[in-house]
């Protein structure tokens, strides 16, 4: 069957390379287990009443670190997906920086709401904090936001919603973002792979994000230009 996406597995394969894991490449301070424990306690201290809900808009959809008792398509009004955080590790390197996806203010964002069993709530948050907030300086990059689902409104935990600072490139033109994503690869894999997996998983859940659809097309064209076949 023909791949429905412009950004194919073949494109992704052309962007991969071996990169040694090195968390010290960041200017930030890697968090310790004790730091993660404190961060998780802080996150849970603001938890609303009711079941723990996690809002996934990117990699948590296709690579979750938790088990859920329920899931539903949810809409976050006032937010939209954007590759806006410059990264030099994980799926990028200092010589070829990439972009991490966040949600930024404005528009709307459809994603998945996952419900976590109560007895797993604390461990789930602790694991998510370690995954999503690896540095001490990023410990506040989470929010409890309002989602709209078929059964009504609910509050959910989300990471990287509206981050600010010198490492944020909000409103980057799609062509410039595509040029960075096409070149970036780190110890976790390539930036293009992350984009493809996200678009693929969203479509599988009936979620079409026009911005990401345009971006995957631009990244595919850029890979063809800089890494031609054969």
N, C-alpha and C positions, 0 to 999 in steps of 0.2 A: 504494500500500500504506500502511496506517495506521502511523504512527510508534509503535513499541512502548513508547517511553519517555514518561513524564509530561513530562519536560523536553525539549521539542522544539526544532527549528531556529528556529521562530517565537519561542519564549521567548528563545533566545539572541540573536536579532536585536534584541529589545527592550532588551537590556542593553548593547549596543555603543554606544560613543561615541569620538570622536577624543581621544586623550590624547598629549601630547608626551613623547617619551622623555627621561628624566632620571634617571640613576643616582645623582645626588647627593642624591636625596630620602631615601636611607637614612642612618642614623647611622653606618654602616660605611664603610670605606675601599675604593673600587674598586681591584681588583687590576690590576697592569700585566702585560705579556707576560712580563717577568722573574719576576714573582710566580707566574704560572701555571706557568712552567717548573719553579720550585722545588716548587710544590704537586704537580705531576705526578710529579716525581722521588720525593717523599715517599710518594705513593700506591704507586708501583711498587716502592719499597723493601720494602714489606710483602706483595708479591704471593706467593701460594702457588705451589707447583710445579704444572705442568700447563698446559693451555690457559687463556687468559684468558677468564673468564666474567663477564658483566654481568647483574645482576638488575634487571629493569625491572618496576615496579609501577604506574606512572602514565604520564606523557607520553612516556617513552622507548619505550613500546610503540607509540604512534601517531605519534610524531614523533622517530624515532631520528636520531642524528648520526653513525652508523657503519654499515658493512656487516658482516653476520655470515655465518659459514660453517655455522651450525646454530642451531636454536632449539628450546626445549622448555618446556612448562608446568612450573613448579617451585613448591615450597611451602617457605616460610620459617616454621618453627615458632618460636613465641615473639615474633612480630611481627604487627601488624595495621595496615591503612591508617587514617589519621586526618587530617582537615583541622585541623591544630593550630598551624601557624606563621603568625603575623600578618604580613601584608605590606602595604606602602604604595606599591609600585612593581610593575613587570612586568604583572600582571593586576589591579592595584588602584591606588589613589591616596591621598594623605594625607586627602582629604575623605571617602573611602569605602574604608576598609581592607578587605582581603580575607583569605583563608586559603590557604596553600600546603599541599599534601598531603605528609605524611611517612609513615614507618612507625614505630610506637611499640611499646614492649614489651607483651607479652601477646597471647594468641590465636594466630592463624595467618594467613598471607597467601599467596595464590596469585598468581603473576605469571609472567613469562617470563624464562627464562635464555637469553642470547645468547652464542654462542661466537665469539670474534674470531680471525681468522687471525693467526698469530704475527708476520708481517712488518708487520702493521698495529697491533700491540698498543700500542706507545708513542704513536703518533699518535692512536689512539682514546682512550686515557686522557687525553692532553693536551687534546683537544677536549672531552671530558666534563667535565674540571675547569673549563675556561673557561665552559662552559654552566651547570654545577651549583653552582659555588663562586665567584661573581663578586666576592666581597669578601675582603680579607685575613683578616678575623676569622672567616670561615666555612671557612677552609682545612682544618679538621680534621673537617668534617661528612661523613665517609664511613666505611665499615666493610667488612671482608671477613667475610661471614657464611656459614653453612652452609645449603645448600639440599638438598631431597629431590626427586629426579626419578625417572622410571621406570627409569633405568639406575643409580640409587644416589645417594650423597651427593656433593656438590661444593662447593667454595668459590667465592664470587662477590663481585664488587665492587658495592656499593650506596651510594647517596647519601641523606643525610638520614634516617638510621636512629637514632631515639632522641635527637634534639637537645634541648638544655636551654637555659635562660636566660629573660630577661624577655620575650622575644618569642614564647614558646611558651605556647599556651593549651590544654594537654592536658585531655581530658575535657569539652570544651565541649559543652553540650547541643545535640542536633541542630537544634532550632528556632533557637537563637542562631546556630549556624554557617550555617544556611540564610539567615538575615536578612543576614548579612555577604556571603555568596557572591552573593546575588541583586542586590546593589547595587554590587559591586566591578567596576571595569573599568580597565585601564591600557593602556600603549602596545603590549603584546603581545596584547591582546584582553581579553575579559571572563572573570571567575572562573567564571561559569556555563558558558561555552563549554568551559573546561578540564574541568569536572566531566562534562559530557555526553560529550565526546570520550573521557574515560577510561572511563566506564561502557560506552559503545558498543564500544570496542576490547576491553575485558575480555570482554564477552558474545560478541564475534566469535571469541574464542579459547576459548570454553567456560568462562569464569571468571565466576561470579556472586558478587558481594560484597554481602551483605545490607545492610551499613551504607551503602554508596554508593547502593544502590537506594532505600533510605528517604530518603537525603539529596536525591537528584535529584527525588523526588516533593515534598519540602518546599520545595525551591528553586523548582520550577515553580509551586507554589501562592503563594509569596511574590511571584514576578514578576507573576503574575496580579493580585495585590492592589495592588502599587505601580506597575506599568506596564500598566494594563488596555488591551485592544485597542481601537483606534478612538477 
